Amino acid sequence: MNRLPAPFGSRIDRSRPVRFTFEGKPFEGYEGDSIASALAASGQWVLSRSFKYHRPRGILSMTGADANALVQLPSEPNAAAERTPIGEGLRVSAQNVNGSLERDRDAVMDRFGRFLPVGFYYRTFMGPRRDSWLKFWEPMIRRKAGLGVVDTKAPHRQFDKTHLHCDVLVVGAGPAGLSAAIDAAEAGADVVLCDENPEIGGSLSYGRYGPAVLSGLSSRLDALPNLKVLTGT
């Protein structure tokens, strides 16, 4: 597997393997892995195809901020593979493919790129409805539009929420956010520190010298009862 050794990978539990499938093929990761991290560790870098030309696309940012790693789950389209945790038996599929991810029949569109400039489809919708050009393109574009498949019978899920009051709210628990929250709390303020990730630290969780700095900040943080930390928020 393509993984950094401990102490890197602080979000995963290497003693708890988790099996799942991607495009019908079996993969294995660890408890705490996201879909993208588990696939990358197994050498699977192509996760999707580009919307227009169906070129192979994969992990870019690992932050859930780009469309290259959107995947289909049984009851959820457009799931961010970098932020969605794996689970035992989870079935994950690629989106925007015709056939399979490796042999996408629509990849032939790449050969016609010079004839399909940016916005060509907008121009085809200009003109009267009787325009034969419009009648030719509209059905094709509508069939290809959209990503993923919505399951209208998918069960409802529960989400937690809380209503809090504080003197200081710090968004982001990286080195700057941690330092700001700790200083405010040590000065006597009632502080809430929240981060979208499952652990605090930001770049300190993977930087070369981060673990030692994070350990020192965490010990100061734990000693402050007036500082509330919310991860995955």
N, C-alpha and C positions, 0 to 999 in steps of 0.2 A: 504494500500500500504506500501511497505517496503522501506521507505525513511527517511533520516535524516532531522530534522527540519531546517528551516532557522536560521542562515545565510548560512548554508551549502547548496550546490546545486545552486551556483551562476550562473551557465550556463543555468538554466531553468527558465521559466516564469510560475509560478504556477497558474496564472490567465488565462492561455490559454491552455486548454486541446486539445490534438491531438489524433484522433482515427486512428488505423491501424490494420492490421491483420498479424498474424504469423501462418503458417501452417493452414490457413483457419479459425483460431479462432480470435475473436475480442479482442483487447487490447487497453489501453489508456495510453498515457504519456502526457508530457508537451512540449510546444515549447522550443526547445533547447536540448531536450533529444536525445541521440543516440539510435539506435535500441536496443543495449545491455542494456543500463541503464534503458530504459523503460520496457523491458522484466524482468530484475532483480527486478525492483520495484514492478512488478506484480507477482513475485514468479516463473517466468519461467527461470530456470537456465540451462536447457539442450537446446543447440542451434544446435548441429550437432552430427554426428557419426564419429568415427575414421575411417581412410581410409581403413585399412586392416581388422581389426576384428569387426568394426562397434560397438565399445563400446560407450556409451553416453559421450558426451563432452560438455563443457560449457565455461563460461567466466573465463579467467585466469589472464590477465594483464590489461584489459581496455585501452590498448594503441594501439591496432591494429597490434600488433607485433607477433601474433601467429595464427595458423590455426584452433584453436578450435571454433572460432566465425565467420567463413566465412559463409555468407548466400547468397541466390539467390534472386535477385530482378527481376522484370519483364523483364528488358532489360540489366541486368548486373549480371554476375556470380562472385563469390568470393569477394563479397563486405564485408569489415570489419565492423561487426555489432557495434563494440565499437566506430567507428569513423564516421559512416554514420548516419546523422540526420533522424529522423522520419518525415513524412509528412502526411497530411490528406489523408486517403484512401490508403496509401502505402501498397502494398501486398508483404510480405516477406515470403520466404520458406526456409526450411532446405535443405542442400546439402548432397549428398552421402548417401541417404536412399532409401531403396526398400520397398515401401508401405507407411508407415508414420514414423515420428520421434519417436513416442512412441513405435510403433510395427514394427520395422524394420526387415523384413524377413531375411536380410543378417546378422543379429546379430548371427545367428547360426554359423557363421565363427569363433566366439570366442571359440566354443567347439573344434575346430580343430587346435587351436593355436600351440599345441605341434608338429603337423605335418607340420606346415608352418613356418619354422625358417626364420630369416632375410636373405634376398637375395636368397631364394629358387627359385624365378622366374628367376633370372639371370642364374642359372645353367641350367634351362630348355631350354634356348635359345642357348646352346652350342651343337654343333653337326650338322650333315647334315640335310637338309630339309626333307628328307624322314623318319626321326626319328619319330616314332609314338607318343613318349612322348611329343615332341614339338607340334605336330599337335593336341594333346589333350588339352594342356594348353594354347597355344597362343590365340585361339578365346575367351576363358574365361577371360584371363587377359586383352585383348583389350576391351572387353565389360565393364569391371569394372574400367578401367583406366580413370583418369581425374576427375575434380570436376566441378559441375555447368553446365549450358547449355548456349551456346552463341547464342544470337538472332542476326542473320545476317541482319535483317531488322530494327534493333533498330535505332532511329533517332540520328543524331550527336548532341553533346552538345558543349556549348561554355565555354571556360576557359580563365580567365584573366591572363595577364602577364604584367610585367613592367620592364623597364631597368633603373637602378639607379646607381649613383656613390656616394661614401662616403669615408671618411677617415678611419672609423672603422665600421666593420660589426660584430654584435653580434648575434649568433645563439642560441636561447633558452632564453625565458623570464621568467625563474624561478628566485629564489632569487639571485643566483650568476650572471646570465645574466643581470638582472635588475640593480644590483649594478654596474657592470662593464660598462654598457651602460650609466648610469647616471653620473658616475665619468668621463668617457671619454667626454661626452657632456659638463659637467660643466667645463672641462679643455679647451673647445673651439673647439673640434673636431666635424666634421659633422658625425653623427652616424645613422646607420640603425639597428634596433632591430627587429628580426623576430622570430616567433614561429609557430609551426605546429598546435597548439591548437586554439580554437576560442576565448580564452581570455588569458591575461597575468597572471603570478603569479606562474605557476608550482605547486609545493607542497604547496605554500602559499594559494592556493585557497581551499585546503581541510585540511590543518594541523590545529591542535588545536589552536595555537597562530598565525596562518598565516594571518587572515584578518586584524589585527591591523598593522602588519608589512607591508603588501601589501598596505594598505591605505597610510602609510607614504611614501613608495617608489613611489606610483602612483602620489601623490601630487608633489613630486620633478620632476617626469617625465613630468607632464603636464606643468610645468613652463619652459621647455626647447624646444624652437622652432627649434633647430638644431638636435633634436632627433626624428626620424621617426619610428613609430611602425607598423609592418605588422603582423597581426594574420592570422591564417589559411594558412600559407605560408611555 
